[in-house]
Amino acid sequence: NPRQRGFIRAAGCFENLKVLQTIIQSTKREHRPLGVVFVEIAKAFDSLSHQHILHTLQQRRVDPQIISLVSNMYK
């Protein structure tokens, strides 16, 4: 997929890692909480259903806005 950034030789992977690294450093410096989630939207490996993932997020008491965002990405 042209939108993929992992496991391919492309500048996009480096750019994404640099952005993530910058966010982590800034969050540590400002002593703020940070949560990072990697979501496989296309279900390339198809090992878990979307419903199971959403249900697990609810069980873990993840913010409903985040759950809604993940759900919308799957749609």
C-alpha positions as CSV (number, residue, x, y, z in Angstrom):
1,N,0.0,0.0,0.0
2,P,1.4,3.4,-0.9
3,R,0.4,4.8,2.6
4,Q,2.4,2.1,4.4
5,R,5.4,3.4,6.3
6,G,6.7,0.3,8.0
7,F,8.9,-2.5,6.6
8,I,9.7,-0.6,3.4
9,R,12.7,1.4,2.2
10,A,11.3,5.0,2.2
11,A,11.9,8.3,3.8
12,G,8.4,8.2,5.3
13,C,9.4,5.7,7.9
14,F,12.3,7.9,9.1
15,E,10.1,10.9,9.2
16,N,7.4,9.2,11.2
17,L,10.0,8.0,13.7
18,K,11.5,11.4,14.0
19,V,8.1,13.0,14.7
20,L,7.4,10.3,17.4
21,Q,10.8,10.9,19.0
22,T,10.2,14.6,19.1
23,I,6.8,14.2,20.7
24,I,8.2,11.8,23.3
25,Q,11.1,14.1,24.2
26,S,8.8,17.1,24.5
27,T,6.3,15.2,26.7
28,K,9.1,14.0,29.0
29,R,10.6,17.5,29.2
30,E,7.2,19.0,30.2
31,H,6.3,16.1,32.5
32,R,3.1,15.3,30.7
33,P,1.4,12.0,30.3
34,L,1.6,10.4,26.8
35,G,-0.1,7.4,25.2
36,V,1.0,6.0,21.9
37,V,-1.0,3.5,19.9
38,F,-0.1,1.8,16.6
39,V,-3.3,0.8,14.8
40,E,-3.3,-1.5,11.9
41,I,-6.3,-0.1,10.0
42,A,-6.1,-2.4,7.0
43,K,-6.1,-5.6,9.1
44,A,-3.2,-7.0,7.0
45,F,-2.7,-9.9,9.4
46,D,-6.4,-10.2,10.4
47,S,-5.7,-11.8,13.7
48,L,-8.2,-9.8,15.8
49,S,-11.6,-8.5,14.8
50,H,-12.2,-4.8,15.0
51,Q,-15.0,-5.4,17.5
52,H,-12.7,-7.2,19.8
53,I,-10.2,-4.3,19.7
54,L,-12.9,-1.8,20.4
55,H,-14.3,-3.9,23.2
56,T,-10.9,-4.2,24.8
57,L,-10.3,-0.5,24.6
58,Q,-13.6,0.0,26.4
59,Q,-12.6,-2.5,29.1
60,R,-9.4,-0.7,29.6
61,R,-11.3,2.5,30.1
62,V,-9.7,4.3,27.2
63,D,-11.2,7.8,26.6
64,P,-14.4,7.4,24.5
65,Q,-13.2,10.0,22.0
66,I,-10.2,7.8,21.3
67,I,-12.4,4.7,20.9
68,S,-14.6,6.7,18.5
69,L,-11.6,7.8,16.5
70,V,-10.3,4.2,16.2
71,S,-13.8,3.0,15.3
72,N,-14.1,5.7,12.6
73,M,-10.7,4.7,11.1
74,Y,-11.9,1.1,10.8
75,K,-15.0,2.2,9.0
